[in-house]
Amino acid sequence: MNNLLNEKTAVENLMELLAADGPSGREGPVANAVKNLLLNSGVKQAWIRENAGKARLPKHFEIGNLIVKIPGTVKAPRIMFSAHLDTVPLCRGAVPVLKGNHIIPKEKTGLGGDNRASVAAIVSAVQTVLKNDLPRPPLTLLFTVGEENGLHGAKAFRPADGGNPAMCFNIDGSGEHGGIIGALGAVRWTAEIHGRSVHAAVNPEGGISAAVIAANAVSKLKADGWFGRINKSGISGTANVGTMNGGEADNQVMDFMVVTGECRSHSSASLKKIYTAWQKAFEQAAYAQKNSSGKRGSVMFSVMSDYRSFRLKTGAAVVKRFLRAAPQAGRKAYTEVISAGLDANILNEKGIPTVTYDAGNYHAHSLNEYVNIPRYLEACRLTEILMTETM
């Protein structure tokens, strides 16, 4: 096992980054902390690109991605390492404290180990590589913004901005994982329901309630097995309603409502069948709801792809590299497929084969979140090994 890692410095890096502010869309403070740590480790300013892809991000985002391109010392394909900078709102004001082999939040907040442990693992590995002048291929470090609220940074990233890497290792996830080589795809949908407004007491028969249309649609979807976990006739996945908003007054029949939700599946064919079933249910519910004059409701149902599913082959170069390196860092060498979305979905879609592994964070997005320091140090070593393998 490689023992070049300065464990004390690696933990200090993590503590500093956990304390840095950086919710989705406002990652400036943590990006500056990462940049300063890298500059103090021997990274040259000329290797750093800030605000990459900002024009392709939502307008309210304060910064773009942070990209670092480190020259190689051996002739080999470029390898990229990625981690997202942002944390969920629950981590606002987090103060990390050491407690045995764990880092926990001081107060009742999240910790932000998702994904600061991953960011710190990359920084610590780079420190080890540069301090010891280890042989390495050309390296790209991609620190994305806005992962938690829509994988925005990965979507804004262009492979050419990162030097067209041949493969990528994305560090993310909560709990212990092997090499994640597959994940499901997802769509977000919006149902704009139009009814007919009348006075709810004077002429209720003349109204068409958008609320009733929505209720009937969701009720039927639930009864028919299209809500929650779906497993029917070879179709598998999940579907959920996220928001329902409408109405202006209690004495007015609701004439307009917007319902939003998502559908997910590992199969693109299943995913299409699931969201098609949702669209059909809303359209049928709207058509079935009519007033005393025979007028009917209507719905505009729109679907937007969030990210596509992917599944790497076990013989892919990036997978084989991970499986060779994991035992050297003290980890089991195995792969898995998960039911979640990652920056890796987008990077694989952009033609960069990407394997994801964890950095020792547990119970992400909760008040019980913590980082297991031994597992985190394994991730630091694994990242360094992946950076320096020259086969």
C-alpha positions in Angstrom: 0.0 0.0 0.0 1.3 3.5 -0.9 2.4 5.4 2.2 3.3 8.8 0.6 0.1 10.5 1.7 0.5 13.0 4.5 -2.6 12.0 6.5 -2.5 14.9 8.9 -2.5 17.4 5.9 -5.2 15.4 4.2 -7.5 15.7 7.2 -6.7 19.4 7.6 -7.6 19.9 3.9 -11.0 18.2 4.6 -11.7 20.3 7.7 -10.9 23.5 5.8 -13.2 22.6 2.9 -16.0 21.4 5.1 -16.0 24.9 6.8 -16.2 26.8 3.5 -19.5 28.1 2.3 -20.8 26.9 -1.0 -24.5 26.1 -1.6 -25.6 25.3 -5.2 -25.2 28.4 -7.3 -23.0 30.2 -4.7 -19.8 28.1 -4.6 -17.4 31.0 -4.8 -15.9 30.7 -1.2 -15.2 27.0 -1.5 -13.8 27.4 -5.1 -11.4 30.0 -3.8 -10.3 27.6 -0.9 -9.7 24.8 -3.4 -7.7 27.1 -5.7 -5.5 28.4 -2.8 -4.8 24.9 -1.5 -3.8 23.8 -5.0 -1.6 26.9 -5.6 0.2 26.2 -2.3 0.8 22.6 -3.4 2.7 23.5 -6.6 -0.1 24.0 -9.1 0.7 26.9 -11.4 -1.9 29.7 -11.9 -1.5 29.1 -15.7 -2.9 25.6 -15.2 -6.1 26.9 -13.6 -9.3 28.0 -15.4 -12.0 29.7 -13.4 -15.7 30.2 -14.3 -15.6 27.6 -17.1 -19.0 27.2 -18.7 -20.6 30.0 -16.8 -22.5 31.3 -19.8 -24.2 27.9 -20.1 -25.3 27.9 -16.4 -28.5 29.3 -14.9 -28.2 33.1 -14.7 -28.3 33.3 -10.9 -25.1 31.1 -10.6 -22.3 33.2 -9.3 -19.4 31.2 -10.7 -18.7 28.5 -13.2 -16.7 25.3 -13.0 -13.1 25.3 -11.7 -10.9 23.3 -14.1 -7.2 22.5 -13.6 -5.0 21.0 -16.2 -1.7 19.5 -14.9 1.0 18.6 -17.4 2.0 14.9 -17.5 5.5 13.6 -17.1 4.9 10.5 -19.2 3.3 10.2 -22.6 -0.2 8.7 -22.0 -3.8 9.6 -22.5 -5.2 12.4 -20.3 -7.2 11.3 -17.2 -9.8 13.5 -15.5 -10.9 13.6 -11.8 -14.1 15.2 -10.9 -16.1 16.2 -7.8 -18.8 18.7 -7.2 -18.3 21.8 -5.0 -21.8 22.5 -3.8 -23.7 21.3 -0.8 -27.4 21.1 0.0 -29.1 23.9 2.1 -29.1 21.8 5.2 -25.3 22.3 5.4 -25.6 26.1 5.7 -23.3 27.2 8.6 -21.8 23.8 9.1 -18.9 23.7 11.6 -16.9 20.5 11.4 -15.5 18.9 14.5 -13.3 15.8 15.0 -14.8 13.0 17.1 -12.6 9.9 17.1 -12.4 8.5 13.6 -15.3 10.7 12.4 -15.9 14.3 11.4 -19.3 15.5 12.4 -21.2 18.8 12.4 -21.0 20.8 15.6 -24.6 22.1 15.5 -27.8 20.7 14.1 -26.9 21.1 10.4 -25.7 18.8 7.7 -22.0 18.4 7.4 -21.3 18.8 3.7 -19.2 15.7 3.4 -21.2 15.3 0.2 -19.2 16.3 -1.6 -16.3 18.1 0.2 -14.7 14.8 1.2 -14.4 14.1 -2.5 -13.0 17.5 -3.3 -10.5 17.2 -0.5 -9.4 13.7 -1.7 -8.5 15.1 -5.1 -6.7 18.1 -3.5 -4.7 15.8 -1.2 -3.8 13.4 -3.9 -2.5 16.2 -6.1 -0.4 17.5 -3.2 1.1 14.0 -2.8 1.8 13.7 -6.6 3.4 17.1 -7.0 5.4 17.1 -3.7 7.0 13.7 -4.6 7.2 14.5 -8.4 5.5 11.2 -9.2 5.3 10.0 -12.8 1.9 10.8 -14.2 -0.1 11.2 -17.4 -1.6 14.6 -18.1 -4.3 15.2 -15.5 -7.5 17.3 -15.5 -9.3 18.3 -12.3 -12.9 19.2 -12.8 -14.7 20.8 -9.8 -18.3 21.3 -10.8 -21.0 23.7 -9.5 -24.7 23.0 -9.1 -24.6 19.3 -8.9 -27.1 19.0 -6.1 -29.9 20.9 -7.9 -29.6 19.6 -11.4 -26.0 18.4 -12.4 -25.7 21.9 -13.9 -21.9 22.1 -13.9 -21.4 18.8 -15.6 -24.0 19.8 -18.2 -22.1 23.1 -18.8 -18.7 21.3 -19.1 -17.2 20.7 -22.6 -14.6 18.0 -23.0 -12.4 20.3 -25.0 -12.2 22.6 -21.9 -10.7 19.7 -20.0 -8.2 18.8 -22.7 -10.4 16.0 -24.1 -9.7 13.4 -21.4 -9.7 9.7 -22.3 -11.5 8.7 -19.1 -12.7 10.1 -15.8 -12.9 9.2 -12.1 -15.8 11.0 -10.4 -15.7 10.9 -6.6 -19.2 11.1 -5.0 -21.8 9.2 -3.2 -22.9 8.4 0.4 -21.9 5.2 2.1 -19.4 2.6 0.9 -19.4 1.7 -2.8 -17.2 -0.1 -5.2 -16.7 1.4 -8.6 -20.0 2.7 -9.8 -20.2 1.8 -13.5 -23.9 2.4 -14.1 -26.7 4.6 -13.0 -30.3 5.2 -14.0 -31.7 8.0 -16.2 -34.4 10.6 -15.3 -36.9 13.0 -16.8 -38.7 15.9 -15.2 -42.2 16.6 -16.3 -44.7 19.5 -15.9 -48.5 19.2 -16.2 -50.2 22.6 -16.7 -53.9 21.9 -16.0 -56.6 24.2 -17.3 -60.1 24.1 -15.8 -62.9 26.7 -15.7 -63.3 29.3 -13.0 -66.7 30.1 -11.5 -68.0 31.2 -8.1 -67.8 28.0 -6.0 -71.1 28.6 -4.2 -73.2 30.3 -6.8 -72.5 28.1 -9.8 -70.2 25.2 -8.9 -71.7 23.0 -11.7 -70.4 25.5 -14.3 -66.8 25.1 -13.1 -64.1 22.7 -14.0 -61.7 22.1 -11.1 -58.0 21.7 -12.0 -57.5 20.2 -8.5 -60.0 17.4 -9.3 -58.2 16.7 -12.6 -54.9 16.4 -10.9 -56.3 14.3 -8.1 -58.0 11.9 -10.5 -54.9 11.5 -12.6 -52.6 10.8 -9.7 -55.1 8.5 -8.0 -55.5 6.4 -11.2 -51.7 6.3 -11.7 -51.3 5.0 -8.2 -54.0 2.4 -8.5 -52.6 1.2 -11.8 -49.0 0.8 -10.5 -47.4 3.8 -12.1 -46.6 5.7 -8.9 -43.6 5.1 -6.6 -41.6 1.9 -7.5 -42.8 0.5 -10.8 -42.4 -3.1 -11.8 -45.0 -4.3 -14.3 -44.9 -6.2 -17.6 -41.1 -5.8 -18.0 -41.2 -2.1 -17.2 -39.2 -1.0 -14.2 -38.4 2.4 -12.6 -39.9 5.0 -10.3 -42.2 8.0 -10.6 -43.1 10.8 -8.2 -45.1 14.0 -7.9 -42.9 16.7 -6.5 -45.1 19.9 -6.4 -48.7 20.9 -6.9 -49.5 24.6 -7.1 -52.7 26.4 -8.0 -55.7 28.4 -7.0 -56.2 32.0 -5.9 -59.3 32.0 -3.6 -61.3 29.6 -1.6 -64.6 30.7 -3.2 -63.3 30.2 -6.7 -63.3 26.9 -8.6 -59.6 26.4 -9.3 -59.1 26.9 -13.0 -55.4 26.4 -13.2 -52.8 24.2 -11.5 -49.2 23.2 -12.2 -48.0 19.8 -11.2 -44.4 18.7 -11.5 -42.6 15.4 -10.9 -40.0 13.0 -12.2 -39.7 9.5 -13.6 -36.5 7.4 -13.5 -35.3 4.1 -14.9 -32.2 2.2 -15.8 -33.9 1.4 -19.2 -34.5 4.2 -21.7 -37.4 2.1 -23.1 -39.0 1.7 -19.7 -38.5 5.4 -18.9 -40.4 6.4 -22.0 -43.2 4.1 -21.2 -43.5 5.4 -17.7 -43.7 9.1 -18.6 -46.0 8.3 -21.5 -48.3 6.6 -19.0 -48.3 9.8 -16.8 -49.0 12.0 -19.8 -51.9 9.8 -20.9 -53.4 9.7 -17.4 -53.4 13.5 -17.1 -54.9 14.0 -20.5 -57.6 11.5 -19.9 -58.4 13.0 -16.5 -58.7 16.5 -18.1 -60.9 15.2 -20.9 -63.2 13.4 -18.4 -63.8 16.4 -16.3 -66.6 18.5 -17.8 -69.1 21.1 -16.5 -72.8 21.5 -16.9 -72.4 23.1 -20.3 -70.3 20.2 -21.6 -67.0 22.1 -21.7 -64.0 20.0 -20.7 -60.7 20.6 -19.0 -57.3 20.4 -20.8 -53.7 19.8 -19.9 -50.3 20.7 -21.4 -47.9 18.0 -20.4 -44.2 18.6 -21.1 -41.2 16.3 -20.5 -37.5 17.4 -20.1 -34.6 14.9 -20.0 -32.6 15.4 -16.8 -29.9 12.8 -17.4 -29.5 9.6 -19.3 -28.8 6.1 -17.9 -25.5 4.5 -18.6 -23.8 1.2 -18.0 -20.0 0.7 -18.7 -18.7 -2.7 -19.7 -16.4 -4.4 -17.2 -13.7 -4.6 -19.9 -13.6 -0.8 -20.4 -10.2 0.7 -19.7 -11.5 3.0 -17.0 -13.1 0.1 -15.2 -10.0 -2.1 -15.4 -7.9 0.8 -14.1 -10.1 1.2 -11.1 -10.1 -2.5 -10.3 -6.3 -2.6 -10.4 -5.9 0.4 -8.2 -8.6 -0.3 -5.5 -6.7 -3.2 -3.7 -3.5 -1.1 -3.6 -5.5 1.6 -1.6 -6.9 -1.0 0.8 -10.3 -1.3 -0.9 -12.2 -4.3 -2.3 -12.2 -4.4 -6.1 -15.7 -4.6 -7.3 -18.3 -2.7 -9.4 -21.9 -1.8 -9.0 -24.9 -0.1 -10.6 -26.9 2.4 -8.5 -30.4 3.9 -8.7 -29.4 7.6 -8.5 -28.1 10.3 -10.8 -24.5 11.6 -10.8 -22.2 13.9 -12.7 -21.0 10.7 -14.2 -24.3 10.3 -16.1 -23.6 13.6 -17.9 -19.8 12.9 -18.4 -20.5 9.4 -19.9 -23.2 11.0 -22.1 -20.5 13.5 -23.3 -18.3 10.6 -24.4 -16.0 10.4 -21.4 -16.1 6.9 -19.8 -16.5 7.7 -16.0 -16.3 5.5 -12.9 -17.5 6.9 -9.6 -16.3 5.9 -6.1 -16.9 7.2 -2.6 -14.7 9.3 -0.2 -16.0 8.1 3.1 -19.1 10.3 3.6 -22.2 8.7 5.2 -25.8 9.7 5.7 -25.6 12.6 3.2 -28.4 15.3 3.3 -29.2 14.6 6.9 -28.4 15.8 10.4 -26.6 12.5 11.0 -24.1 13.1 8.3 -20.4 12.3 9.0 -17.1 11.5 7.3 -15.3 8.3 8.3 -11.6 9.4 8.3 -10.0 6.0 7.5 -12.4 5.6 4.5 -11.6 9.1 3.4 -7.9 8.5 3.6 -8.4 5.4 1.4 -10.0 7.6 -1.2 -7.0 10.0 -1.1 -4.6 7.1 -1.7 -6.9 5.6 -4.4 -7.0 8.9 -6.2 -3.2 9.2 -6.1 -2.7 5.7 -7.4 -5.2 6.3 -10.2 -3.3 9.5 -11.0 0.1 7.9 -11.2 -0.5 4.5 -12.7 1.4 4.6 -16.0 0.5 1.2 -17.6 
